[in-house]
Amino acid sequence: MDWTRGPTIGRGSTATVSLASSPRSGHVFAVKSAELHRSEFLKREQGILSKLMCPQIVAYKGCDITLENDVLMYNLFMEYAPYGTLSDTVARRGSGLDEVTVRTYAHQILLGLNHLHSNGIVHCDIKGKNVLVTDHGAKIADLGCARMVADCGGAIAGTPVFMAPEVARGEQQGFPADVWALGCTVLEMITGCAPWPDVSDPVSAMYRIGFSGELPEIPGFVSDQGRDFVSKCLKRDPNERWTVGELLRHGFVEELGSISKVKEIEFSNSDSPTSVMDRSIWESTKDSTRVISSDSARDRIRRLCGDDTTSFDDANMPNWEWEEEWISVRSNGVEECNGKTESDYVRKKEMTIVAAFTIL
């Protein structure tokens, strides 16, 4: 398909996010790009997103491989979310969201998780920064760490302060881990802060979560129904946590009555471009997602946190100045991006059908 790459709106250590549009339809979407030889996470995300169709999960638009400046790029096309992430929404409020809004977003996230779990998929990194806010409500995004539940043994993924105790200890990461992270996300919406706000570094967070026996604090102003909902998510024993299906029947989200949308939220205060991977996803050096595997829980913690503290140097920090150029791209077609290797495209390097670029 022909598409036009627009301004870069996000950069990370392995991927770049740009606005994009279709010249024929004028439809605007987001494109997440990485060098082909470093695109493992994008390919995993594409493999999962392409099989899903749920209003509460960011929509998959296709994928493509292009040749740009003699470098093969893997491109993942996704729905563009103009209002950024759930964490951005909370930050714009300057405090926690009202309970009606929290209940509505929690219900929508549960619907997305229910679809994932029904298809045997564990998200592995639920948090406010991985939930997008659109005109149609909250949508789960960033499935780069997601995997089939049958493949969850031996490795852990996610953001330390949102990890379940069994994940922090390196034991298992199944559906209950997503439920724990949902409980932490609800607390984030309620309080305006990530869980464990008094913990200063990832090592301390993972040790405290995994071995202290403590639970994140639920503020006293939370309603009894809200407190009960969060407590059902934050059971330290994963076998005691409620499932997503059970939580969907909890009064906190079930009794929404005739509410069709959340109360009005001001989006006009946002001073940054937003997309499937908004600026805030890249800003934190302490909660960045990594995947690690080790025989030792201690090694898992140190490697995870070591990656976070060393991989975000000045060279990898995002540049938020919008680029002026729009680049027209003509490619093989979305359906042909799967199953191709780098050598397949190197052999076609001189063929203009791979990609043609024109600065408008």
N, C-alpha and C positions, 0 to 999 in steps of 0.2 A: 504494500500500500504506500501511497505518497503521503508524507507528513512533514510538517515544518517544526523544527526545534526552536523554541523560544528562549527567553532569558533563563539563566541558571538561578534557581531559587533555594538550593541547598547543596552542600558538599560535605562528604564524610571521608573517612580513611579508605573506603573501598567503593563508594558509589556517589553519583551525582544526580540530583533531581532537577529537571527542567520543566518549564511549561512547554506544551506542544499543541499543535492544532492540525486538523485535516483541511487542506485547501478546498476540497470539494464541498464538505459539509459545514466547515467553519467551527466544528465541534472542538472544544478545548479540553485537554486531558493532561495528565502528568506522565512524564517519562523518567524512569529510574534507570540509570546507565552505569555500567562498569566495564572495564576491559575484559574481553572474552575469557582470558586465562585466569581472571580473578572473579569470575561471576558465579561461583558455586552457590552463594546464598540467594542470588537473584534467580537462578535456575530452580532452586528448591521452592522459592516463593511462587514462581510461575507455575511449577508443576502442581502446586496445591490450589492456587487461586483459579487456575483454568478449569478446575473440576467443581468449583463452588458457584452457587447462585443463590444469594441470600440478601435481602434488603439491609440487613444489619452487618454486612461484611463489604468492605470496599470492593467495587466492581473491577473485574479484570477486563482490559480492553485489547490485549494482544501482546505480542513480542516481536522482536526484530533483531537482526544483526547487521550492522553497518560498518563501513570502512571510513574512518575519519582521521585525517592526517597520518595515514599509513598504519593506523591502529584499529584492530577489530574491536567493536563495541557491542556488548549485549544490552538490549533495551527492553525494559518491561513497561508496558503501557497500563495505566490505572486511572480510575476515576479521580478527578480533581476536586479537592475539598476546599472551598474558598474561606472557611472559617477556622482552619487550623485544627489543632488537637483539643481534646478535652482538658488537658492541663493548661492550654492557652486560655480556654474559656474561664477556668477557675482563676487564673492569674489576672485576667481582665476585670474580674469582679473584685479583686483585692481581698477576698475572704472566701469562705465556703459558700457553696450554692444553697439555695433554699431547698427544703426537703422534697417538695413536689418535683422539682427539677432533678434532684438526685434519684428519686424513685423512678422517674421516667427513663433517665439514662441507664440506670441499673437494669431495668427491664429490657431495654434494647440491647445492652451488652449481653445479657443472659440469652436472648434470642439468637444472637450471633454465636455465642459459645455452644448453645444447644445444637445448632447446625453443624459446627465443627465436630463436636463430640459424637453426634449421630453418624458422622462419616469417619469416625475413628481417628480424628486429628486432635492433637494437643497443641495449643497455641504456644505455650512456654514463655510468653513475655507480655502478659496482660498488664497494662498500666495506663494512666491517663494520657501519656505521650503516644501511645499506640492505639488510641481511639480517636477517630476523626469526627468532627461535628459538621453536619451538612444541613441543608434546608429540611431534610427528611429525618433528622435526628442523629443519633450516635451510630458509628460504624466501626467495627474492628478492622485494624490495618496492620501492616508490617508483620507478615508471616514468614520472615526470613529464618526465624528460629523454630517454626512449627515443624512437627513431624508426626508420623503415624504412631499411635500409642504402642504398637508392637515393636517399634524401633527406638523406644525411649530408654532402654537400658544402657548403662555404661557411660553416658555423657549427660551433662546438664547444661542448660542454657537459661538466659534471662538477666534480669536486673536485680542485684543483691537485695535491696530493701523490699522488693516485692516477692522474693522467693519464699516458698513454704519451708517449714523446718526440715522436712525429709529431703528437699532439694538442696538446701544449704549444707546438709550433712553428706550429700552425694549419694543418697540411697536410691531414690526413684523420682520420676517426674511424669506422673500420669494425669488423668482428668482432675483429681483432687487438687493438684498444684494450681491449676487455672482457677479453681474456686477460691483458694486462699488469696491469689492475686486479685481476684474480683473484690473480695472483702477489703483488701488494702486500697484498691481503687475507689471504693465507696467512701472509705475514710478520707482519701485525698479530696474527693468532691465535697465532703462535709466540712473538713477543717481547713482546706486550702493548702495543706502541706502533705508531702509524702509521708508514709508510715515511718516510724522510728526517727522522728525529727531530731532527737538529741544524740544520734549516732553520727560521728564525724567522718568515718572512713568505711569502705566496703568490708575490710577484714573484720572490724569490730561488729559490723552489721550482720555478717554471715555467721560469726561465732555466736552472737547473742541470739539470733533467730534459731540457729540449729541446736544450741546446747543449754541455753539459760532457763528454758521452761517458761519464759515470759510471753505475753501477748501484746500486740499493739493496743494502745489506750483508746477507748471509745469515750468521747467527750460526754460530760454529764447532761448537756442540753439536747442530746439526741433522743428522739421519742422512744418509748418502750418497744414499739414495733421495729423501728430502725435498729435499735440496739440488739434485738433478738436476731434480726436478719444477719447483721455483721457477725454476731457470735456464732451463728451456724456456719459461716464461711471460715472463721478463724479458729477452728479446732486444731490443736497441735497434732492429734492423731488423724491421719488422712482417712482412716476408716470411719471416723465419727463425723466427718464433714458431710454436710448435705450435698447431694448431687445438683447439677444444674436443673434437672427436671423437677426436683423437690423444691428448689428455690423459686422456680417460676410459679409455684402454687403458694408461696409464702405471702401473707397479707401485705407486706411492705410493698410488693410490686403487683400483686394480683388485684388489689382493691384500688386500682387507678380510676375506676368508674368511667365517666365519659370524657376524661382528659384525652385530648387528641394530640396535643403538642405541649412542649414545655413553656413556661412563662417567658416573656420576651427577654432575650439576651442581647446586650449591646456588643456588636462586632466591630463597630466603627472605630474603636480605640486601638485596634491593632496597627502597629507601625511596621510590620514586616510582611513579606510575601509568605503565603501559606500553600501547602500542597500535601500530597500523600505522605511525604516525609518533611515535616515542618522544621524550622530553625531549631526549636527547642530540643528536638530529638538529638541534634548533634552537639548542643552546647555543653552538656554535663560530662565531666571527666570521671565522675564517680558512679554513674548508673548506666554506663554504656553496656550494650549487649555483647556478650562473648559466649562462645561455646568451648567447653573444656572437658577433658577426660583424664582421669588419673585413678590409681588404685587407692590413693589416700585422700580422705576428706580434707585434711590439712593442706595437701598439695593442691587440691581443687581450689580451695579458697585463695591460696597465695598466687596461683597461676591466673585465676580470674582477675584478681585485683591488680596483679602485676601488669597484665595486659592493659588494663584500664589506665594505669598511671604512666605507661610508657608510650602508648600508641597515639596519644593525642598531643603531639608536640605542635609548635607554632606553624610548621609547614602543613599540618593536617587540619588546622582550624578553618572554619568556613569563611568564605568571602561573600559578604551580603550585598555587594554592589551589583545591580542588575546590568546584564550585558545588553548592548544595543542591537546585536546582530540576530537575525532570524535566518536559519539555515534550512533550505528545502532538501528533503531527503527522498530518494526513490529507491526502493529495496525489492528483494525477492518476493516478499509477501510474508505476512505474519505467520501463516501456517507452516512455513518452511524453516522457522528458527529452531525447532526442536530436532534433536538427533543429529545435528551438524557438529563437526569438530572444527578446530581452528585450521587444520590442514585443508579441510574442504574449501574453506574460504580463501586461504592463501593461494590455492591453485587458480582461483577465479579472480584474483586481485585486480587484474587488468580489465575485467569485464565491467562495463558501466552499469550492468543490471544489478550488481551488488549494491552500489550506492553512488549517487551523484550529488554533488553539493554545489550550490550557487548562493553566494551572498546577495541577498535582496537589496 
